[in-house]
Amino acid sequence: MDNLFDTEQMKKTMKKAQRCATWKTIIITFVVMVVTLFGGKIANDAITRFLQSHAQNTFYTLHQVKGANEFIGSIRNYAGILGGEMHYKTIKYIEGKVVLTGDDALGYGFLRNEELYEGAISHLTFGMSNSEQDLNSQRYNEFGQREMLFFYPFINYQKTKNDLALLPEIDDHKVMEIALSFDKGYSMQEALTKLPKEVNTTWLWVKDVNEADDHTGKIKHNGKGIYSYNVFRSEQDVYGFSLLNANGDVTENPAKLFVQAISSGARQSSSLKDEYKRLEKEIGGADGLSVNDLVIYGAVVTGNTKTLASLKNLDFIKASSIGVITDKY
């Protein structure tokens, strides 16, 4: 009987020990899971914030040097796992009025594409122009706003744009922006002096190509240069700097901020680093980039039909291209 009792007691003891071990394992597993999840969340949040900050800085730097007369209006960040998305809106200031010009998203992080998300669009009327054939029809953005074009001073075009001739057809109560392409490169001060005081100059196009060696707009065929694609620049793909700040007020030392943004971009670790280095070399040369190296190929000005009419028949304006047209109020 004692042996039987001892056996039963041993079984009970073993079952109790097994239950304790099971509960201990469950508790330890639960604690480890909680700690892992909590620690993982902290680590993910820290990594995502770092990636977000890097992506946002890169994004803002790009918009300091590229895109005619356009600003980042607002950004909303949506964090995910080891990355996230930035949803942003772009705006323009047209005679003091804020005009929405874009609404898009940018992915960042290890599991996301950094390219802009683009929907399907009709290339007959939307998208960037890139050949002289595109001049036969006006292109627009998704808000129905006209695309501005810039024309190089060193290319002899068969056809350009002269949208100043359209001013009599536009309502006197409208205000608008116009891209002006110059007959040659000027210094910043020369360009600003040449433009009439009746118009508001808001943005300057900076030369970023080599007129002698660059094959912009050309292809080689039997040893002869033939004009082809990329003979002009869309407002979305042109380099320059705004004379206004993000609040629409006149900014101090805009050329210096442009140079600093390019230098900063050349030091950033991003997919655009090589492009910033190209800009440093192409604009500044072997001795480095400075404000004195900037050559102005064109400008964006704003005004109404009356003030913009002062631009007509000015011999230094090679082409003119109207962009956003809006009501004054």
N, C-alpha and C positions, 0 to 999 in steps of 0.2 A: 504493500500500500504506500509506503514511504517513497518507493521508486516511482510509482504512478503519479503521486502528488508532485514529486520533484519534476517529472516530465511535463505535466500540465502547467505547473508554475513557470517552467522554462519557456513553454510555448507562449504563455501570456506575456512573459517578460520580453521575448523576442518580437512579438507582435507590437507591443508597446514601443519597443526600440525602433521598429520599422516605421511606425506611425510618426514617431518623433523625428526620425531621419527624413521621412517624406515631407513633413511640415517644415523641417529645417531647410530642405532643398527648395521647397516652394517659396519660403520666405526669402532665402538668399537669392533665388532667381528673380523674384519680384523686386527686391532691393537693387540688384544689379541692373535690371531692366529700367527701373526708375532713374537710377544714377546715370545709366547709359543714355537714356532718352533726354534727361535733363542736361547732361553734359553735351550730348550731340546737338541739342537745340542751341545751347550757348555757343558752341563752336560754329554751328551753321550760321547763327545770327552774326557772329563776329566776322566770319569769312564773307558772308553776303554783304555786310556793310562795307567791308574793304573793297569788294568787287564793284559794288554800287558807286562808291566814292570815286574809284578809278575810272569807271565807265562814264560817270557824269562829268568828271573833269575833262576827259578826252572829248566828250561830246560838246561841252561848252567851248573848249579850245578851238575845235573845228569851226564852230559857228562864229567865232571871232574873226576868222580869216576867209571864210567861204560862204557864198550865198548873198546875193545882192539885196541890200536894204531890208534884211530879215532878221528877226530876233526870236529867241526862245521865250514864249509867253508864260508857260507853266509846265511843270513836270510832276507827275505822280509816279511813285515807285511802288511796285508790287513784288515783295520778296518771296522767293521760293526756296527750293533745296539747292544749295551751292550756286545761287544766282537769282535772277529775277527779270523783271521787265520795267522799262521806263516808258510811260505813256506821256507824250508831250504835244503841246500846241505851239505853232509858230505864228508870229504876228508881224505886221508892218505898221509904221507910222506914216500916214498920208495927211500932211498938213495938220498935224496934231491929233488926228483921229486914229484910233486903234482898229486895225482890220485883221481879222483872223484869216490866215493863209494856208494853214496845214494842221492836220491832226493825225499823228502816227505813233508807232511804238518801236522801241529798240530793245532787243534781248541782250543780256549779259550773263556771264558765268560759265561754268564748266559744261553744263548740259544744254546751253542755248546758243543759237546763232546770233552773232552780233550785227548781222545785216538788218536793215529796215524791212519790216513786213510790208509787202506790197500786194495789193489786190489786182485782179484782172482789169485792165483798162483798154479802151479802144485807142490804138496808136494813130488813128486817123486825126484825132483832135486833142488827145492828151499825151503827156510825156514830153521829154526834151527834144528839141530840134537839133539835128546834127549835119544836115547837108543842105545845099542850096535849093534842092527840090522842095524841102520843107517850107521854104519861104512862100510857096504858092498858097498855103493855107495857114491860118493862125492857130497856134497851139494854146491849150488852157490847162490849168490845174484842176483838181477835183472839185474846187469851189466855183469853177467857171470863170476864174480870173486869168487874164492874158499873160502869156509868157514873154518876158523881156529878153531880147537878144543883144549881144555885143559883137562888134565887128573889128577885126584886127586892122591896124593902120597900114601894115605892110603887105596886105593881100589886095590885088586888083580884082574886085568882085564883078561878076556880070550883073548881079542884082543885090541890092541891100534893102533896108527898110527906111522909109521916110514917113514915120507916123506923125510928125509935126504937121503934115499936110491934112491929117484927119481932124485937127482941132476945130475947124468951123462946123463939123458935123456933131460935135459933142455939146451937151447941155451946159450952159454957162454956170449952172449951180453945182456942177460936178467938180471934184478935185481928183488928181491922179499923180502917178509917178511915170517918169520917162527915162529910159536908159539912153545915154548919149555916148557914141563912139567917136573918138577924136581922130584927126588926120595924122597925128604923130604922137610920140610920147612927150609928156610934159612933167615938170616937177610939180609937187603938190601945190606950191604957192602960185605957180604959173597957171595951173588948171583953175584954181579957185578965183584968180584974178580975171581970167577970161570969161567966166560964166556971169551972166547978168545978175545984178542984185535983186531983180524982181522975183527970181525963183529961189527956192530953198534947196541947196545942195545937201544931200543926206548921206551919200556913199560914193567912194572912189574905187575904180577898177585899177588894180596894180598889174603891171606887166610881169609875167612869170614864164616867158618863153624867150628863146634866143632867135632873134630875127635872121641872123646870118646862117646859123647851122640847123635850126629847128625845122622839121618837116611838117609842121602843123598845116593841115588842110591839103597835103600833097601826097601822091603816090608816085613811085618811079615806074616809068613805062618807056622802054627803048631809050633810056638815058635822059628822058625829058620829064620835067615836073608837071604833073597834071593835077589840078585841083579836085579834091574828092571830099571825104568826110571830115568832120571837125573843123570846118572852115570858119566857124564862129563859135561863140560861147553862150550857152544858156545861162540865165540868171541863177540856176541851181548849181552850176558847175564852174563858177568864176571866182577868182580870188580878189580880195580887196578889203576895205575897212569902212565902218560906219563913222560918220561925224556926230552921231547921236549915241547916247547910252541906252541901256535897257529900259529906262523910264521915259525915253523920248526927248530928253534934254540934251543940249549941246555938251559934248564930252571934251575933256582936256587931253591934249597930246594923243589924239587917236592913232597917228602914225606910229608912235612909240609903242602903244598897246598892241598894234598889229605885229610889229617886229618881235616884241616880247612873246606873243602867242606862238609865233612860228618857232622861235628858239626853245620855248617850253615844249612844244610838240615834238621837236627833234630829240629831246631828252626823255620823253615819255616812252614807256614800253607798250606799244600798241601797233595795230596793223597799219597805221598811217605814218609810222615813224620815218620810213623811207621817203614818203611824199614830202614831209616837212624838211627833211635833209635836202631833197631836190630843190625845194623852194629857197632854202638858205643859200644853196650854191648858185641857183639860176638868178635869183634877185640880187644877192649880195656879192657873189664872186668869191675868189680865193681868199680875200682878206677879211671875210666875214660879213654878216648882214647888219646894216645900220639904216637909220631913217633916211639918210642922204642917198641911199641906193634906190629908193622907190621911184619908179617911173609910172606915171599915170596915163593909162590908155583911154579912160572914159569915166563917166560919172552917172549917178542917178539923181535926178532933181524932182521936186514935187511942186505943185501949184495948180491953178485953175486955167481955163482956156485963155484968159486975158494975160496972165503973167507969163505963161509958157509960150505965148506968141512972140515974146521977146527973143526967143531962141532961133526964130526963122532967119534964114539967109546968113547965118554966121559961118564964115568960111572954114573954121577949124572943126566943125561938126560934120563927121563923115556919114553918120547914120543915126537914126532915132527910132526907139521902139517903146511903145506905150505898154505899161504893165497894169497894175490895179487901177480901176476907175471906181469911185465911190461917191456917195452923197457927202456933202460938206458936214452935215450933222447926223 
